[in-house]
């Protein structure tokens, strides 16, 4: 799977000039003290927030594959995630829970949060983000199954629109035995609900 790249057709205006124009259209004075460096800051921030386009998620996982005889569930839960909604370019953020049952190979544990980072640092919708994580793991290591659950809050719902401050979206992607076997799916969902303090 190759990373998605931005369209090649760009205007001749620089990124900073475009941000400056946006400030003017919002009714602001881009030359006032608090805004003079804002175009450069916005450019730097956006380059960081969408840096995932530069990475190949499958290549990332292939760098840390290990042959094992272990065939019990592996779970990495409560991974913090930040992304930008592609509809309004406002942040959404939350936690990602990932599980898989190996079929001869496991992934280095640190690579799962890195995989989440690759896909979340792009313009996204939560549903696609969930399936991209699951499908990449399934394709790269061919486990018996993969489960991914994301719980997130969206500022496009909290700051605008319906303005519901405590709403949360939950999405899941279940592949292989996680989809086919209720017992496996139930075990995964039960384990991610358990808090580290046992509550």
Protein Blocks (a to p, Z undefined) as FASTA:
>chain_A
ZZddddfbdcfbdfklmmmmmmmmnopafkbmklmmmmmmmmmmmmmmmmmmmpcfklmm
mmmcccdfbfcdcddehiacddddfklopacddddddddddehiacdfklmmmmmmmmmm
cccdfklmmmmmmmmmmmmnopabdcdddddddfklmmgmjopakbccdddddehjllmm
mklmmmmmmmmmpcfkoZZ
